[in-house]
Amino acid sequence: MVVAPPPAKAVITCDTVYDGVKPCLNYVLFGGSVPIDCCNGLESLIASATTTADRQSACSCVKSLASHATDEELSRAASIPGQCGASVPFEISPNVDCSKVK
């Protein structure tokens, strides 16, 4: 008999995501330059999202935030990973399919 482990449960919550990206808010809303605290928060979130469930949970939280953003705000938000030299495993968009995030 083979017993499979239970699916991983996400430990990343939306509160965790919001706290991580809070330093990015001024940049997303008003432009300017991306603060180092924003990059540090993003990199910390990426490092703590170790499972598929974590990454899908983070994706859902970001998708929810993105659904309330203007096109200009979305454009600035989507530019943050590149400006921080960070690799986010999903598109920052209100239309991203988080179930496909691995």
Disulfide bonds with the S-S distance in Angstrom:
Cys14-Cys61 2.06
Cys24-Cys38 1.94
Cys39-Cys84 2.02
Cys59-Cys98 2.05
